[in-house]
């Protein structure tokens, strides 16, 4: 499922800044890692899934789905000093690149035998807090019902203050019996197929650059 994206955008490059250790882990384990949205830092993140609802009889509705959702954040920004400073504060980060359709395909192929799951990739919308709350109210029906599309779209909303991040998010919902026990969801991937470029933090010294370059060749 693609959300907030046109067909012509699916081949666009997207980027993610990770630590050197995380890059090595990706290539050694051949696993991509998604985390529960409740671990995302912004206090407004995941706000719809945390909402307590009541049905027509006034009974409170509990949503187990909050524990079954996993996501991963990428960006459309090719080069951003702000992103380096935020996600590579110790100047030890590397920027990896793939495309929107490659990212979703990697997850779909890895979970092709799982019947009880849903996945999507979508572009984040940046709204004022007033509009965020209004969108939250509009997401659910008067009986507290919500579709998977609605759930996924709720994780593609963020405060306008973060607009510079220009995010693309990969989202996965696992309905398996034992799902939700871990804060992480790992799936098998071929890093050499998924990652088409690696860029070292441009702020590192030349000596450190050469060390990293040799190790990641």
Number of C-alpha atoms within 10 A of each C-alpha: 11 18 16 13 14 8 8 7 12 18 12 12 18 24 24 22 25 16 19 19 11 15 18 13 13 17 16 10 14 16 17 20 16 19 19 22 22 20 13 14 8 13 11 15 19 22 18 22 20 13 13 11 16 13 13 9 7 9 9 12 14 13 13 11 15 19 19 22 30 24 24 19 21 22 22 18 15 12 11 10 10 11 18 21 14 11 17 19 11 13 18 21 25 23 23 19 22 20 19 26 17 18 21 21 16 18 20 18 12 14 17 9 9 12 10 11 16 18 22 22 27 22 23 24 20 20 17 13 14 10 13 21 15 11 16 17 13 12 19 16 11 13 13 14 12 13 11 12 15 16 19 25 22 21 23 23 23 23 19 13 11 13 13 13 17 16 24 24 22 24 26 24 24 21 18 12 8 9 15 20 10 11 16 14 21 15 17 16 20 14 17 10 10 17 16 12 11 17 13 20 20 14 15 14 10 10 9 11 15 12 10 15 13 8 9 11 5
